[in-house]
């Protein structure tokens, strides 16, 4: 009788454990993030990448109040993941996701980590050894910057550089993912940026690597600070952020040309800049990836122009 009772209790115990495991949230496995970025509307956008097919997104709580997250875009072949997003006020003081603390903005921003062009280049004959910190220092830089406890992180564009396959026999990049897909974004940006995700909120700027013909779809799915959209756009509306004593003017110049001033682009950029600057207070900072029609590359030895995209 005792043996039967003990066996029954053991069976019941395992049954309860099985129920708890089955009921555990599908998003317990985080693939990228979580991170906090400034949305174009000035709110904090809490984001996390989880496996596709999740039943529910992680629970977000802002100053003790639950915030209903939503899914950003549908999973597909290149991005077989789910991006969960929840928007909270910029003045939020205490923020968690699945009971894990997230960084918020201080009343005054004094320490900023700012950089860009962070990916590991694998394109044509331009090859980096992505596993060598001397060849690709972004993972080390991210850790060092996080250790300095910044109040804000600003990335001025060009997140994804692994655009081609690593050549056969090249040990430094062997097996690296490439192209605009989740494995590449994870390797080139989300994994090395993880320490800084935990350190401070981010302001993200679009670079020319994130234009539609390159990594634009990934940019709009994962990082674009505007509301989700079903398509890829060459340009997005400029916006202004007033945070922690800073006035930041965000301008999407990713699709600008270095050599040709096309009338349609001149008109579009002129209008956008005029509207952005018209309401800009003194001492504002303009954040954009590169000067528009202001810089070109040259072969100094042959003094010939090189129009390849960088």
PyMOL commands that set and color helices and strands:
alter all, ss='L'
color gray80, all
select helices_A, chain A and resi 2-23+26-28+138-147+171-173+182-197+208-210+216-222+263-278
alter helices_A, ss='H'
color red, helices_A
select strands_A, chain A and resi 30-38+44-51+60-62+65-67+70-71+81-88+95-97+100-101+112-115+122-123+126-127+152-155+201-204+239-243+246-250+285-287+298-299+304-305
alter strands_A, ss='S'
color yellow, strands_A
deselect
rebuild
show_as cartoon
